Amino acid sequence: MGVGLLAGALLARLKRFTQHAWCQSVIVLVNLLLIVFTMLPSFSAHVAPRIPLRLGKAYYALATAHAALGTLAEGGGLYILLAVGTSLLPARLRIRNYKLWMRTVLVLWWVVFVLGVATYARWYVPYMFRE
């Protein structure tokens, strides 16, 4: 996903806006599927029942931060898709400053990606090296 986001950003820089739109749209929609079918069930089963009592533990804090910021990033991506790529939203809700919105969401996605890697490492890496 990260490589796809960078490829999409490169396409925009090269002024290949149609390819950029398709690339980023696919990434956002595939990510939505991953969230709904993988991440949400896992979070609901393993983390949400223990909030707020265990937020002081890295295991839960990382997953919660990843989920909260990931929700903002995915919501931002979906909003951009609707506001820029369709005429479904009224004119007053459409985006005027494309670069600011897209760059902000891209930075947020990278923060979420790093938190996701940290969450994965905290949850699974210690168990991989046990005997």
DRENDO-1510 file (C-alpha; in Angstrom, 1 decimal, always signed):
<recs>
REC; n; res; u; v; w
REC; 1; MET; +0.0; +0.0; +0.0 .
REC; 2; GLY; +2.8; +2.4; +0.9 .
REC; 3; VAL; +4.5; +1.8; -2.4 .
REC; 4; GLY; +1.2; +2.3; -4.2 .
REC; 5; LEU; +0.7; +5.6; -2.5 .
REC; 6; LEU; +4.1; +6.8; -3.4 .
REC; 7; ALA; +3.5; +5.7; -7.0 .
REC; 8; GLY; +0.3; +7.7; -7.0 .
REC; 9; ALA; +2.1; +10.7; -5.7 .
REC; 10; LEU; +4.8; +10.4; -8.4 .
REC; 11; LEU; +2.1; +10.2; -11.1 .
REC; 12; ALA; +0.6; +13.4; -9.8 .
REC; 13; ARG; +4.0; +15.1; -9.9 .
REC; 14; LEU; +4.4; +13.9; -13.5 .
REC; 15; LYS; +1.0; +15.5; -14.2 .
REC; 16; ARG; -0.5; +12.2; -15.1 .
REC; 17; PHE; -3.7; +13.0; -13.1 .
REC; 18; THR; -6.0; +10.3; -14.6 .
REC; 19; GLN; -3.5; +7.5; -13.7 .
REC; 20; HIS; -2.9; +9.2; -10.3 .
REC; 21; ALA; -6.7; +9.2; -9.6 .
REC; 22; TRP; -7.0; +5.6; -10.5 .
REC; 23; CYS; -4.0; +4.5; -8.5 .
REC; 24; GLN; -5.0; +6.3; -5.3 .
REC; 25; SER; -8.7; +5.3; -5.7 .
REC; 26; VAL; -7.7; +1.6; -5.9 .
REC; 27; ILE; -5.4; +2.0; -2.8 .
REC; 28; VAL; -8.1; +3.7; -0.7 .
REC; 29; LEU; -10.8; +1.1; -1.7 .
REC; 30; VAL; -8.6; -1.9; -1.2 .
REC; 31; ASN; -7.5; -0.5; +2.2 .
REC; 32; LEU; -11.2; -0.1; +3.1 .
REC; 33; LEU; -11.7; -3.8; +2.4 .
REC; 34; LEU; -8.7; -4.7; +4.6 .
REC; 35; ILE; -10.0; -2.5; +7.4 .
REC; 36; VAL; -13.5; -4.0; +7.3 .
REC; 37; PHE; -12.6; -7.6; +6.9 .
REC; 38; THR; -9.3; -7.9; +8.8 .
REC; 39; MET; -8.5; -5.0; +11.0 .
REC; 40; LEU; -11.9; -4.1; +12.4 .
REC; 41; PRO; -12.7; -7.7; +13.6 .
REC; 42; SER; -9.3; -8.1; +15.1 .
REC; 43; PHE; -9.5; -4.7; +16.9 .
REC; 44; SER; -13.0; -5.5; +18.1 .
REC; 45; ALA; -12.0; -8.8; +19.5 .
REC; 46; HIS; -8.6; -8.1; +21.0 .
REC; 47; VAL; -8.3; -4.4; +21.8 .
REC; 48; ALA; -11.7; -2.6; +22.1 .
REC; 49; PRO; -13.0; -4.7; +25.1 .
REC; 50; ARG; -9.9; -3.7; +27.1 .
REC; 51; ILE; -10.1; +0.1; +26.5 .
REC; 52; PRO; -9.6; +2.3; +28.5 .
REC; 53; LEU; -8.2; +0.0; +31.3 .
REC; 54; ARG; -5.1; -1.1; +29.5 .
REC; 55; LEU; -4.2; +1.9; +27.3 .
REC; 56; GLY; -1.1; +2.3; +29.4 .
REC; 57; LYS; +0.3; -0.9; +27.8 .
REC; 58; ALA; +2.1; -0.6; +24.5 .
REC; 59; TYR; +0.2; -3.6; +23.1 .
REC; 60; TYR; -3.1; -1.7; +23.4 .
REC; 61; ALA; -1.9; +1.9; +23.0 .
REC; 62; LEU; -0.3; +1.2; +19.7 .
REC; 63; ALA; -3.3; -0.6; +18.3 .
REC; 64; THR; -5.6; +2.1; +19.5 .
REC; 65; ALA; -3.5; +5.0; +18.1 .
REC; 66; HIS; -3.2; +3.0; +14.8 .
REC; 67; ALA; -7.0; +2.5; +14.7 .
REC; 68; ALA; -7.8; +6.1; +15.5 .
REC; 69; LEU; -5.4; +7.7; +13.1 .
REC; 70; GLY; -6.2; +5.1; +10.5 .
REC; 71; THR; -9.9; +6.0; +10.7 .
REC; 72; LEU; -9.0; +9.6; +10.0 .
REC; 73; ALA; -6.7; +8.7; +7.1 .
REC; 74; GLU; -9.2; +6.3; +5.5 .
REC; 75; GLY; -12.0; +8.8; +6.1 .
REC; 76; GLY; -9.9; +11.5; +4.5 .
REC; 77; GLY; -9.1; +9.3; +1.5 .
REC; 78; LEU; -12.7; +8.5; +1.0 .
REC; 79; TYR; -13.7; +12.1; +1.3 .
REC; 80; ILE; -11.1; +13.1; -1.3 .
REC; 81; LEU; -12.5; +10.4; -3.6 .
REC; 82; LEU; -16.0; +11.7; -3.2 .
REC; 83; ALA; -15.1; +15.4; -3.3 .
REC; 84; VAL; -12.7; +15.3; -6.2 .
REC; 85; GLY; -13.6; +12.3; -8.2 .
REC; 86; THR; -17.4; +12.5; -8.2 .
REC; 87; SER; -20.2; +15.0; -8.3 .
REC; 88; LEU; -22.0; +13.3; -5.5 .
REC; 89; LEU; -21.3; +16.0; -2.9 .
REC; 90; PRO; -22.8; +19.5; -3.1 .
REC; 91; ALA; -20.4; +22.1; -4.5 .
REC; 92; ARG; -19.9; +23.7; -1.0 .
REC; 93; LEU; -18.5; +20.3; +0.3 .
REC; 94; ARG; -16.0; +19.8; -2.6 .
REC; 95; ILE; -12.3; +20.4; -2.2 .
REC; 96; ARG; -10.7; +23.5; -3.5 .
REC; 97; ASN; -7.2; +23.1; -2.3 .
REC; 98; TYR; -6.3; +19.7; -3.6 .
REC; 99; LYS; -2.6; +19.7; -2.8 .
REC; 100; LEU; -3.1; +20.5; +0.9 .
REC; 101; TRP; -5.8; +17.8; +1.4 .
REC; 102; MET; -3.9; +15.2; -0.5 .
REC; 103; ARG; -0.5; +15.9; +1.1 .
REC; 104; THR; -2.1; +16.0; +4.5 .
REC; 105; VAL; -3.8; +12.6; +4.0 .
REC; 106; LEU; -0.6; +11.1; +2.5 .
REC; 107; VAL; +1.4; +12.2; +5.6 .
REC; 108; LEU; -1.3; +10.8; +7.9 .
REC; 109; TRP; -1.2; +7.5; +5.9 .
REC; 110; TRP; +2.5; +7.2; +6.5 .
REC; 111; VAL; +2.1; +7.9; +10.2 .
REC; 112; VAL; -0.6; +5.2; +10.3 .
REC; 113; PHE; +1.6; +2.8; +8.3 .
REC; 114; VAL; +4.5; +3.2; +10.8 .
REC; 115; LEU; +2.1; +2.7; +13.7 .
REC; 116; GLY; +0.8; -0.4; +11.9 .
REC; 117; VAL; +4.3; -1.9; +11.6 .
REC; 118; ALA; +4.9; -1.0; +15.3 .
REC; 119; THR; +1.6; -2.7; +16.3 .
REC; 120; TYR; +2.5; -5.8; +14.3 .
REC; 121; ALA; +5.9; -5.9; +15.8 .
REC; 122; ARG; +4.6; -5.5; +19.3 .
REC; 123; TRP; +1.9; -8.2; +18.8 .
REC; 124; TYR; +3.7; -10.8; +16.9 .
REC; 125; VAL; +7.5; -10.4; +16.8 .
REC; 126; PRO; +8.1; -11.4; +20.4 .
REC; 127; TYR; +6.2; -14.7; +19.8 .
REC; 128; MET; +8.2; -15.5; +16.7 .
REC; 129; PHE; +11.4; -15.8; +18.6 .
REC; 130; ARG; +10.1; -18.0; +21.4 .
REC; 131; GLU; +11.3; -21.5; +21.6 .
</recs>
